Amino acid sequence: MTAMRNWGSIPVVARLATFLAFVAAFSPALRAEPLRLAPEAASDLILSFASVVKKAQPAVVNVYASRIDRRPRNPLFDDPVFRRFFGDGGNARPGGPTAQSLGSGVLVDPSGLVVTNYHVIEGMTNVKVALFDKREFDAEIMLRDQRTDLAVLRLKGGKNFPVMDLGDSDALEVGDIVLAIGNPFGVGQTVTQGIISALARTQVGISDYGFFIQTDAAINPGNSGGALVDMKARLAGINSAIFSQTGSSVGIGFAIPVNMVKIVVAAAKGGGRQVRRPWLGASLQAVSREIADSLGLDRPSGVLVADIASGGPAAEAGLKRGDLIVTIDGQTVDDPESLGYRLGTKPLGGTAALTFMRNGRSAPASIKLVPAPETPAREPVKPQGNTPFSGVTVINLSPAVVEELSLHGVSEGVVISEVEEGSTAAAVNFQKGDVILSVNDARIATTKDLERAASGKHPYWKLTIGRGGEVITTVIGG
């Protein structure tokens, strides 16, 4: 056996010849698969969202809102012991700035239209908007839409404002990367990054059209009304709420889909003070596990028709009580909120195609996209004199009013559409949306009935009202 020679004992010339032969033998392979030991440029090493932020950030604004409180002050709140346990109850001294709100917004039109959350400007009278470039403008509240928790402002003065392009929330997928831009805690405009954690979140309890985008991008107080942005720097949604036990982000945030934002913006551009949406003309019910079993379904899905309004679009389309709606324009619906969202994002005019189940069989239906009727007319009344109703405006109930004020299940009485601050009615704690059913045992069917019942002097007032699905009867001294 021949022993292996020591490499160090081989002459230098021989060693060089051997190395060159090795390189020659393997050089084709090395040329085919070049070995890179380090990045050739910084772009090979650093990934950044800076280009997206630079395009989107100028269209995100800070919204500052306030109001002067003119409500009567309860003298109990002057007692320091009472205030120690109960706070000031929002009952600060009249005539001073007692309510302030901080939020964010998004410029969506070069003329100065800003979209923000309804809850950012709810009850506020003075609104200012600060732009990314530090300019500040007074703003007019053009439209408030409590049902979607959206509002539209118009900046006073200025033109050619930077705007954000509107995306398509139906094209989003779970796992897409998104950025949240807003003004958390008033520290200044801030960008956070995350993914879309879920889509079509319902039962969140934020608005009637609960169909939210869920994200883990950090959203904190002050971010409300800010932008959820996709990777093409387009608006994907308006950040609205977080799930948190501490008040700070824990990675569960909710945004209103941009397709709903488009409907509200279109209404504001059209000069409307409220959003008119298609009316189904039916009461809907979620499908429970028990209902699914009774219908022979593999799982709870679809929306059950609980009742039909005579002469409404659902009745005209041939739907009946007990039908199970499963799709609208080919999109699956699993609960009343998802059907309401899909219907609410469609423009008036034309039709929508429904698929429903009846007696185990599938059938189509065509629904007219028309608004709820204003029948009877509203006929607003403001009771005068020494009455607990002094300061309220009441209107007659109609399908349009029921839809507008979310009074589902209400079929009689008159409803309070406005309560003046500092009025007797405000002190009595009447609220917008209260349905007045009777006064001193006299049934109230129209606003004229209430006007008559509220006239004259009474030793006491026995009132029966509906609020939040409950009926309340109380007696107030005359």
VENZIWO-V676619 format. One record per backbone hydrogen bond with DSSP energy under -1.0 kcal/mol. NH is the residue of the N-H (numbers start at 1). CO is the residue of the C=O. If there is no record, write none. Layout:
NH;CO
NH;CO
This chain:
9;6
10;7
15;11
16;12
17;13
18;14
19;15
20;16
21;17
22;18
23;19
24;20
25;21
26;22
27;23
30;26
31;27
32;28
33;29
44;41
45;42
46;42
53;49
54;50
55;51
56;52
57;53
59;56
60;57
61;105
62;130
63;103
64;128
65;101
66;126
67;99
69;96
77;74
78;75
79;76
83;79
84;80
85;81
86;82
87;83
91;88
95;69
96;93
98;96
99;67
101;65
103;63
104;224
105;61
106;115
107;59
108;113
112;109
114;153
115;106
116;151
124;121
125;66
126;66
128;64
129;137
130;62
131;135
134;131
137;129
139;127
140;154
142;152
143;152
145;150
149;145
150;145
151;116
152;143
153;114
154;140
155;112
156;138
161;110
164;107
167;235
171;168
175;196
176;173
178;194
179;229
180;192
181;227
182;190
185;221
186;183
187;184
190;182
192;180
194;178
196;176
197;214
198;214
201;212
208;147
209;147
210;208
211;209
212;201
213;255
214;198
215;253
216;195
223;220
225;239
226;223
227;181
228;237
229;179
230;234
233;230
235;165
236;228
237;228
238;256
239;226
240;254
241;254
243;252
253;215
254;241
255;213
256;238
258;236
260;257
261;257
262;258
264;260
265;261
266;262
267;263
268;264
269;265
270;266
271;268
272;267
279;370
283;307
285;304
292;288
293;289
294;290
295;291
297;292
303;325
304;285
305;323
306;283
307;283
309;281
312;309
314;280
316;312
317;313
318;315
319;314
322;305
323;320
324;357
325;303
326;355
327;355
328;331
329;353
331;328
333;326
339;335
340;336
341;337
342;338
343;339
344;340
345;341
346;343
349;369
352;367
354;365
355;327
356;363
357;324
358;361
361;358
363;356
365;354
367;352
369;350
370;368
381;394
387;385
390;387
392;389
393;418
394;381
395;415
396;378
400;373
402;398
403;399
404;400
405;401
407;402
410;407
414;436
415;395
416;434
417;393
418;393
420;391
423;420
425;390
427;423
428;424
430;425
433;416
434;431
435;466
436;414
437;464
438;464
439;442
440;462
442;439
444;437
450;446
451;447
452;448
453;449
454;450
455;452
461;476
463;474
464;438
465;472
466;435
467;470
470;467
472;465
474;463
476;461
478;459
